[in-house]
Amino acid sequence: MQKQKPCDQMTAAELGRATRQYDEPFAALRESKPLTPAMRRKHRQAAKRARARISKDAAKLSIRMERRLLERADRFAKSHGLTRSELIASGVRAIVGSAA
């Protein structure tokens, strides 16, 4: 059996032949399998680590902000892959850091 070239080194025709099996709708579902309990645990642990971006000594705040400004901030944060807390914290850092 001939070893297949890496995808980034294939011509368009070669890539088309190599991926033809995925042209049908839901073709990848035939090859997929459900997660095992161990894989599910590992996935949950990774998700928890991804959420833990704020240090343990972080304080919760209750602030007031104009609704439209908050909506704009949320849109900006989402489009830049940030949480609302990360956006606000980076803004405070920028202002406090520049004032020193």
C-alpha positions, 0 to 999 in steps of 0.5 A: 500500500502506497503511503499518502502525501501530506495534504499540504503537498497534494495537488487539487486533484489528489486532494479531491480524490483523497477527500471524496468519501466526505462529499456525502452528507453526514459521511463523518458520522459513519467513522465517529464513535461515542466518547468513552467514560475516560474520554468524557472525564478528560474533556470535562477536566479540559473544559474546567481548566479553560474556564479558569482564567481569573486568579483565585484572589479575584473579587466579584463586582457589581457595577452600573453601566449604560445598557447600550455601552454594555451591549457594545462591550459584549459584542466587542468582547465576543468578536475578540474572544474575550469574556466580559470580565477580561475586557473590563479588566484589560480596560482598567489595566490600560487606564491605571497603567497609563496613569502611573 
